[in-house]
Amino acid sequence: MKIAKNLSKEEKKLVTKMFWRSAPMYASVNPVTMGGGGFAYAMMPFINKFYKHSKDRADALKRHVQYFSTTIPLSSFVMGVAASMEKQNAETDDFDVDSINAIKTSLMGPLAGIGDSFFWGVWRVVCAGLAISLAQAGNVLAPIVFLVMFNIVNYLCRYYGAFLGYSLGSEYIKKLYANGMIEILTKAASILGLIMVGAMTVSMVKFHTTLSLSMKGTQVMNVQKVLDTIFKGMVPLLVTFGCFKLLRKNVSVIKLIVLIVILGIVLSLLHIV
């Protein structure tokens, strides 16, 4: 395998372990970290290998248990990059640890867009179309054909993506440190990550009020249009900031979810939304 030619035999074994561990990434999914627990599980072979002290291992696990969400077939590429950065962190005294999560955050959004479009929007449809044709012809192998076709590409992307991410990450991170560009990359990745979070807020947090002011039976002001004129998506943004503030005050996510549900029901009964 050309992409792994510069890796040692031990590193190849570690990447292979990471590949197999990447499969159940969303087995422990939750609203707070999504696939973070699965990501940390996949990284454990590298963490145990690179770090000798329990505190260093605990710190690494805390880094990777944080929020992560992207298309599973492409997730192993990000894992490979993160693993190469953990290696560099273990070998370098002045390594910027914050750059690891910054790179992860900046990669997961674009890769999710590419992966979802291809695997769910194109390849799944192609596989399903062939399987449906076989099923209509009475072929009992139709579901097997669908699963085999879809997962061959899925596993190939995950396998080679793991090696590609680790090989490229290890090589380019060394060059970035040598050229003094790592700080610029970290800042750029952080900015891109914030952009992705902002895009998620706009697309996932919804608030549309039905309030309007009328005079003599004629509507004189639509509150939602006025809000959109001032700042489109202002209320969803304020709700997001409010939730973030409560999280910073150690309010549990479960309490926060219950609070939002209750608030939604109350606003609906009052015909505000």
Beta strands, then each sheet from edge to edge (+ up, - down):
strand 1: 212-215
strand 2: 218-222
sheet 1: 1+ 2-
end
